[in-house]
């Protein structure tokens, strides 16, 4: 596997799955890419392209390589996932934005 994904969180729709999943890619000091889901490690991709781990993590990497993932954007105040375009552009969710406006 010669795909070198960038670190971050991604929402993926997996083939045959009823809903999407969020995976987090982290870069280790050795340059490996660690694949996590729900805080648990699922696989490791080396800089040379060697993969070790669970099948779901391999499928997640394949989905990212095929462009079937979108970055997860989180609120800069509470870290909840942002879903609407206005909130993503602001970097702050509607609840936190309203609370910030009231306190200003």
N, C-alpha and C positions, 0 to 999 in steps of 0.2 A: 504494500500500500504506500504510494509515494505522495499522499496527500498530507500537507502540513497545516492543520487548521489553526486559526488564531484563538487565543484564550478568550473566554467569556461564557455567557449563558445563552443557550439557544432553545427555542421551542420547535419541536419536530413532530411531524405527523408520520408515524411509522405504518408501513403497509400491514393491513389486517388488524390494526389497533382501533379501538372504539373512540379513543381520545388522544390528544397530543401529550407529549412528555417534555419536560425541561431537563436538559443536560448541561452540565458545567464542565468546561475544559480548562485545565490549569497546566501551566508550564512548570516543570521541576527544574532544579538547579542544573541537572545533567542535560537539560534540553528535551526531555521526554514530555509527552502530552498525556495527562491523567484525565480520564473520562469518569465523571461522577453523575449519579442520579439520586436525588433525595439524600444527599450527603454521603452516600456509599460509593466507594470506588468500584468501577465496573471493568476498566481496562487501562492498558498502557500502550502508547504508541511511541516507538523510539524514533530519533531523528533519521535513522536509516530506513524507516518504514516497516520495521518488524512490529507486529501486534501480538499482545498477550492479554487474554481476559475473557469476559463473558460475551456470548453471542449478541445480546441486545446492544452492547457498547460498539461492537463491530458494525452492526446495522445502523447505529446512530452516526458513526463516522462516514459510512457509505451515503447516508441521507444528506449529511452536510456537504460531502464532496459533490453530490448531484445537485446541490443548490436547493434542497427541500427544507431548509431550516431558516428561521428568522431570529435575529438577536432579541433577547429579552431586555426591555428597558424598565428600570426600576425608579421609583420616586426618590428624589434626593433627600427627602425628609424622613419618610417612614420605611423605605425600601420595598414597598409593595409593588407588584408588577403593574405597569401602566399599559392600558389597552387602547385608549382613544388618542387620535393624532394630536389634538391640542395639548393634552397632558404630556405626550412624548416630546413635543416641541419645547414645552416649558421645562420639562424635567421634574415636574411636581404634579402629583395627583389632585383631583378635584377637591377632596376633603381637606388635604393639607393646604391647598391654595386658598380655600375659603377661610380656614382657620388663620392663615397668615394675613389675609386681607382684613379680618376682624381685629386682629391684634395691632395692626399698623396704624 
